[in-house]
Amino acid sequence: MPVIKNRRGLDLPIHGAVESSVIEDRLDIGTVGLVPRESHGLKCRPLVQEGDRVASGAPVYADRRDPNTLYTAPVSGTVRAIERGARRAVLSIQIDRDGNDEARSFDVASAKKDASALRSLMLESGLWSTLRQRPFDRVPASDATAGALFVTAHDSRPLAPQPLDVLAGASEPFRVGLEALRRLTEGKTYLCTKAGSDWSALTPDGVETVAFDGPHPSGTAGLHIHRLHPVGVGRSSWHIGYQSVADVGRLLLTGAVPTTRVVALVGPDARAPRLVRTLRGASTAELLAGESTARDLRAIDGSVLEGRECSPGTPGGFLGRYSNQITLLENETRRRLLNWAFPLDGRFTETNTLWDKWIRRRLVFDTDTNGSLRAIVPIGQFERVMAFDILPTQLIKALASGDVELAEKLGVLEIAEEDLALCQYVDNSKQPLTEMLREMLTEIENEG
């Protein structure tokens, strides 16, 4: 098995990681929700109204630009609310669970061997949305094809759980799902793992296993694609998470859409970091009750680098479809007089301007940006953490100036938010680099 070594990047010394591989059941959730905006480029068209009853696996909304791509209910129950924001954009669709566990049954016989039937099954069941396409990192069109398929079985994000721990007891569904998914592409299917981990028992024939070693972002789909099958104009790749592969396998084995997902409750302000099995789309108001020590909690669906806010009571306060972790942080900022002048502040810095990293075991990680917007002054920090073979400083300047042509030449089509997140973290200008990147990708996609 080949091993690809990544030498550039950064592992944050953040505390609050999972220490046990035991998975605790947290299925006592009364409300679940779907958050359309977590799928880039989606134009949501609701297929239900408030008060409608839905079964697990029943369609809830579709993409206006691709009506064949359906998004289905994770549980059976009654549509509680369709929350809208600016310009009536759908922020969330909330479902009150009825406890009947009524599930829609799918015909899976032909999908186990036929790629076309598998595509139709995934579109109808809502599992097609677990696939994402590069460029643009969006759900692929229902009739699209991929040059290669990547299964991300290594996660190097801060405080991410170990994939093999999450998949405990799901070896057969994972293997069945991977065996089926590899038929979706005529190109290669890659299983990207962490160096030193053993996936041989879960890997069917026809799948190429490649191990990655090194600091974050060695466990991200973007870097895997960049090293093995770079994308660009007219050249695309798909990627899918390891839990989603197991979900496809469960669908093929049972004929029903899986209703649960394993996530890690982690972070500096997590009362008891651990793995929990809960409902897909679970309300964080219920899931995180009593889980935090923070006075003002910010919950993040994903990692601290590029995750989406899912704090209880917010429109996005539900577990995401791609999530493997929920990170809990203190949202209350601390203001100190002449804070910048002291070499010991308890915080982490990539530039070594503070001494704390050598003398403290625990450093402060919260939502404070420690400064306001300012001019971009490159001092080599982007190059130290950018693992791609691109020029990050020049690309960031192109993003800031809105130069589409230059950005394309510099490789903007190869990256997504997760790939630029470290640059945003170490950026001393506090600029929203990932937002600038998404605006640029949206402009390029709209222009065709």
C-alpha atoms as one frame of an Amber mdcrd trajectory, in Angstrom:
protein
   0.000   0.000   0.000   1.543   3.340  -1.026   2.020   6.040   1.610   1.950
   9.728   0.678   3.799  11.969   3.128   2.482  15.473   3.697   5.081  17.787
   5.227   3.272  21.126   5.240   0.307  21.867   7.451  -0.542  22.410  11.100
  -1.991  20.327  13.936  -3.697  22.569  16.496  -2.855  21.658  20.129  -6.494
  21.964  21.157  -7.758  19.887  24.079 -11.058  18.113  24.506 -10.567  15.035
  22.320 -12.384  11.715  22.647 -10.454   9.344  24.903 -12.602   6.201  24.613
 -13.818   4.195  21.626 -17.093   3.302  23.395 -20.179   4.625  21.568 -23.022
   5.854  23.789 -26.600   5.875  22.477 -28.355   9.253  22.513 -31.562   8.473
  20.658 -33.868  10.416  22.996 -34.278  13.227  20.466 -37.735  14.674  19.813
 -36.964  17.094  16.968 -34.709  16.758  13.935 -33.980  19.201  11.156 -32.522
  19.490   7.683 -30.351  22.493   6.797 -30.349  23.062   3.007 -27.589  25.678
   3.043 -24.958  23.126   4.048 -25.086  21.914   0.410 -23.296  24.499  -1.725
 -25.208  25.796  -4.739 -28.513  24.234  -3.690 -31.749  26.006  -4.611 -34.194
  24.491  -2.134 -37.754  23.657  -3.216 -39.779  22.294  -0.270 -41.959  19.279
  -1.088 -43.846  19.399   2.224 -45.795  21.949   4.223 -46.011  22.611   7.929
 -48.256  20.017   9.533 -47.611  17.289   6.940 -46.775  13.796   8.169 -43.703
  12.152   6.679 -42.138   8.726   6.940 -38.431   8.116   7.276 -36.984   8.207
   3.757 -39.842  10.304   2.316 -38.785  13.318   0.185 -38.772  16.645   2.049
 -37.172  18.996  -0.465 -35.447  18.957  -3.842 -32.943  21.046  -5.775 -34.743
  23.465  -8.105 -31.907  23.195 -10.619 -31.882  19.392 -10.494 -35.313  18.059
  -9.410 -34.081  14.452  -9.483 -31.868  15.145  -6.460 -34.088  14.569  -3.431
 -33.445  15.167   0.265 -35.395  12.864   2.556 -36.683  12.793   6.123 -34.323
  11.185   8.662 -37.231  10.099  10.912 -40.995   9.696  10.754 -43.090  12.478
  12.218 -44.812  15.792  11.556 -43.280  18.811   9.834 -43.052  21.301  12.679
 -41.703  24.362  10.873 -40.113  25.584   7.659 -37.850  28.407   8.795 -36.984
  31.035   6.193 -34.464  33.848   6.058 -33.624  36.676   3.678 -35.411  36.504
   0.308 -37.440  33.600   1.733 -34.485  31.239   1.520 -35.149  28.048   3.475
 -32.887  27.929   6.533 -34.192  24.706   8.049 -37.044  22.213   7.856 -37.893
  20.830  11.291 -39.667  17.535  11.989 -41.181  16.450  15.300 -40.588  12.739
  15.783 -43.736  10.681  16.412 -42.044   7.532  17.709 -43.763   5.234  15.200
 -40.529   4.674  13.256 -42.498   4.392  10.015 -39.984   3.949   7.201 -40.281
   4.004   3.453 -39.135   0.754   1.837 -36.957   0.771  -1.287 -36.382  -1.927
  -3.908 -32.650  -2.627  -3.703 -32.295  -5.939  -5.568 -30.960  -4.553  -8.854
 -28.974  -1.712  -7.242 -26.471  -4.145  -5.740 -25.090  -5.036  -9.164 -26.208
  -2.354 -11.631 -24.673   1.142 -11.554 -27.688   2.805 -13.170 -30.071   1.213
 -10.658 -27.786   2.249  -7.788 -27.798   5.841  -9.026 -31.605   5.845  -9.172
 -31.817   4.327  -5.688 -29.461   6.907  -4.186 -31.347   9.764  -5.840 -34.705
   8.473  -4.625 -33.541   7.714  -1.078 -31.686  10.994  -0.599 -28.257   9.394
  -0.231 -27.048  10.912  -3.510 -26.460  14.102  -1.506 -23.739  12.326   0.488
 -21.564  12.557  -2.626 -19.689  15.776  -3.361 -17.943  16.856  -6.526 -14.730
  18.746  -7.086 -14.506  21.388  -8.528 -16.952  23.491  -6.448 -17.445  20.884
  -3.675 -21.173  20.583  -4.343 -23.559  17.654  -4.747 -22.999  16.287  -8.276
 -25.758  16.572 -10.854 -28.022  13.544 -11.114 -26.655  12.715 -14.587 -23.005
  13.593 -13.931 -20.042  11.236 -14.178 -16.765  11.282 -12.286 -13.208  10.611
 -13.324 -12.468   9.056  -9.928 -14.179   8.367  -6.606 -12.495   9.076  -3.263
 -13.601   7.580   0.043 -12.251   9.697   2.899 -11.353   7.226   5.647  -8.815
   9.484   7.371  -9.768  12.640   9.249  -6.971  14.921  10.442  -9.195  17.815
  11.527  -8.746  19.074  15.090 -10.393  16.684  17.595 -11.810  14.428  14.857
 -12.674  10.871  15.978 -10.880   7.819  14.621 -12.837   6.391  11.646 -12.339
   2.762  12.694 -13.793   3.562  16.131 -16.826   5.230  14.556 -17.372   2.256
  12.225 -17.284  -0.321  15.034 -19.880  -2.964  14.217 -20.446  -1.582  10.713
 -17.822  -3.536   8.778 -20.328  -5.371   6.575 -22.384  -2.268   5.624 -19.178
  -0.383   4.821 -17.841  -3.169   2.621 -21.185  -3.622   0.823 -21.509   0.124
   0.279 -17.967   0.479  -1.038 -18.410  -2.498  -3.374 -21.501  -0.847  -4.855
 -20.201   2.729  -5.009 -17.129   1.836  -7.036 -19.460   1.047  -9.943 -20.496
   4.702 -10.187 -17.257   5.618 -11.945 -15.311   4.073 -14.796 -12.166   5.489
 -13.234 -10.387   4.415 -10.080 -11.922   4.235  -6.623  -9.532   5.270  -3.863
  -9.855   4.443  -0.170  -7.746   7.109   1.549  -6.636   6.039   5.031  -4.234
   7.090   7.752  -0.766   5.580   7.643  -0.559   2.690  10.096  -4.279   1.856
  10.137  -5.520  -1.497   8.843  -8.527  -1.408   6.491  -7.839  -4.693   4.695
 -10.910  -6.432   6.148 -13.169  -3.621   4.927 -11.755  -3.209   1.425 -13.285
  -5.159  -1.501 -11.471  -5.982  -4.723 -11.230  -3.172  -7.242 -10.583  -0.464
  -4.643  -7.117   1.069  -4.363  -6.028   1.889  -0.808  -3.669   4.842  -0.340
  -2.356   5.948   3.070  -1.586   9.550   3.998   0.779  10.695   6.730   1.606
  14.072   8.206  -0.118  17.052   9.798  -3.530  18.422   8.894  -4.761  18.606
   6.103  -3.448  15.096   5.388  -6.922  13.717   6.167  -9.029  15.893   3.863
 -10.581  14.941   0.544  -9.141  18.006  -1.170  -5.540  16.958  -0.585  -6.266
  13.345  -1.547  -7.768  14.471  -4.851  -4.929  16.926  -5.447  -2.308  14.189
  -5.060  -4.041  11.370  -6.942  -6.486  12.832  -9.487  -6.248  16.646  -9.756
  -9.376  18.389 -11.011  -9.895  21.344 -13.296 -11.999  22.497 -16.210 -13.636
  19.392 -17.710 -12.036  17.066 -15.148 -13.930  16.164 -11.979 -13.715  13.812
  -9.014 -16.262  12.787  -6.390 -15.656  12.180  -2.714 -17.716  10.649   0.073
 -17.208  10.195   3.813 -16.690   6.829   5.463 -19.963   6.971   7.435 -21.901
   7.743   4.259 -20.406   4.648   2.610 -21.755   2.562   5.491 -25.154   4.274
   5.088 -25.284   3.199   1.440 -24.432  -0.336   2.551 -27.209  -0.338   5.155
 -29.685   0.857   2.535 -28.683  -2.021   0.247 -28.883  -4.558   3.083 -32.178
  -3.452   4.656 -34.038  -1.480   1.976 -34.478   1.452   4.388 -32.610   4.737
   4.836 -30.457   4.716   8.013 -31.772   6.988  10.756 -28.710   7.259  13.017
 -25.221   8.714  12.870 -22.203   8.526  15.172 -20.630  11.850  16.164 -17.978
  12.950  18.619 -18.921  15.593  21.190 -15.572  17.332  21.645 -13.912  20.641
  22.360 -12.320  22.646  25.186 -15.756  23.273  26.690 -17.163  19.760  26.324
 -18.055  18.405  29.765 -17.360  14.773  28.797 -15.859  14.309  25.304 -17.115
  11.026  23.847 -18.687   9.240  20.894 -22.477   9.173  20.717 -24.929   7.530
  18.348 -27.844   9.852  17.684 -30.483  10.605  15.066 -29.522  12.171  11.763
 -30.307  15.874  11.896 -30.699  15.808  15.690 -31.569  19.099  17.374 -28.500
  20.429  19.181 -30.776  21.990  21.807 -31.590  18.441  22.917 -28.354  16.680
  22.023 -26.101  19.187  23.814 -28.235  19.725  26.918 -25.870  19.519  29.896
 -22.865  18.760  27.675 -21.000  22.087  27.939 -19.141  24.002  30.635 -19.234
  27.266  28.654 -21.106  30.302  29.964 -21.853  31.379  26.389 -21.726  28.330
  24.123 -20.911  28.204  20.454 -21.430  24.766  18.937 -19.778  23.965  15.623
 -20.981  21.239  13.282 -17.555  19.966  12.268 -14.123  21.240  13.238 -13.062
  24.639  14.539 -11.372  25.389  11.217 -14.216  25.183   8.701 -17.277  23.940
  10.559 -20.788  25.424  10.465 -22.357  27.000  13.544 -25.059  24.773  15.014
 -25.555  26.403  18.404 -28.836  25.554  20.161 -31.620  27.939  19.193 -30.053
  29.069  15.912 -31.583  28.318  12.466 -28.767  25.860  11.807 -28.985  24.192
  15.214 -29.140  20.652  13.860 -26.623  17.897  13.180 -25.376  18.125   9.589
 -25.465  15.373   6.998 -21.654  15.319   6.651 -20.766  15.725  10.322 -18.496
  13.415  12.305 -18.077  15.769  15.260 -19.625  18.678  17.147 -17.075  21.030
  18.698 -18.010  23.077  21.769 -16.283  26.429  22.362 -16.582  29.362  24.738
 -18.159  32.289  22.878 -17.441  34.861  25.590 -14.407  36.922  24.604 -11.823
  38.170  27.088 -10.515  41.709  26.697  -7.201  42.585  28.330  -5.414  45.923
  28.358  -2.365  45.906  26.053  -2.885  42.212  25.454  -0.582  42.263  22.423
   2.401  43.388  24.510   2.622  40.313  26.743   4.550  37.208  25.591   2.562
  34.965  27.955  -1.173  35.001  27.347  -2.151  31.341  27.342  -2.920  31.322
  23.623  -1.483  29.412  20.687   0.299  31.152  17.843   1.731  29.649  14.674
   4.364  32.404  14.408   6.023  31.664  17.792   5.485  35.247  18.997   4.105
  33.884  22.278   6.040  31.568  24.579   3.059  29.645  25.925   3.333  26.756
  23.464   6.575  25.624  25.131   5.579  25.990  28.790   1.830  25.281  28.957
   0.045  21.974  28.549  -3.311  23.576  27.816  -3.813  26.660  25.685  -6.901
  28.830  25.353  -9.085  28.163  22.315 -12.285  30.174  21.967 -14.082  32.230
  19.311 -12.108  35.451  19.868 -10.255  36.538  16.698  -7.849  38.695  18.767
  -8.093  41.629  16.412 -10.131  43.250  13.685  -9.847  43.371   9.899  -6.602
  44.816   8.562  -4.414  44.749   5.472  -3.032  41.411   4.276   0.690  41.307
   5.093   2.218  38.013   3.894   5.084  36.866   6.105   5.299  33.292   4.845
   2.554  31.910   7.076   0.393  30.756   4.172   3.208  28.779   2.578   3.945
  26.948   5.837   0.430  25.521   6.161  -0.661  25.125   2.513  -0.173  21.468
   1.576  -1.213  21.938  -2.068   1.317  22.615  -4.817  -0.060  26.098  -5.424
   1.010  29.653  -4.584  -1.245  30.555  -1.639  -0.265  34.210  -1.210  -0.845
  34.999  -4.872  -4.124  33.053  -4.857  -5.380  34.909  -1.781  -4.535  38.230
  -3.431  -6.530  37.148  -6.492  -9.481  36.249  -4.258  -9.286  39.595  -2.449
  -9.186  41.555  -5.709 -11.843  39.443  -7.452  -9.487  38.473 -10.295 -11.250
  35.371 -11.652  -8.848  34.706 -14.522  -5.761  34.823 -12.314  -7.430  32.716
  -9.620  -8.239  29.991 -12.156  -4.630  29.951 -13.342  -3.465  29.623  -9.729
  -5.659  26.572  -9.073  -8.769  27.911  -7.356 -10.866  25.105  -8.896  -8.879
  22.517  -6.928  -9.715  23.831  -3.488 -12.710  24.309  -1.200 -13.219  25.833
   2.241 -11.540  22.956   4.073  -8.378  23.434   2.006  -8.059  27.164   2.738
  -9.167  26.968   6.375  -5.647  26.736   7.801  -4.613  29.809   5.819  -7.555
  31.673   7.315  -6.568  30.513  10.806  -2.958  31.757  10.569  -3.851  34.918
   8.620  -2.849  37.966  10.677  -5.239  40.177   8.685  -8.356  38.357  10.003
  -9.820  38.307   6.488 -12.701  35.861   5.763 -10.697  33.891   3.204 -13.070
  30.934   2.990 -16.031  33.242   2.303 -14.038  34.978  -0.425 -13.217  31.577
  -1.912 -16.873  30.478  -1.968 -17.906  33.748  -3.647 -15.241  33.202  -6.314
 -16.257  29.567  -6.921 -19.924  30.567  -7.172 -19.071  33.259  -9.715 -17.033
  30.829 -11.819 -19.790  28.204 -11.710 -22.516  30.694 -12.644 -20.485  31.978
 -15.576 -20.143  28.400 -16.826
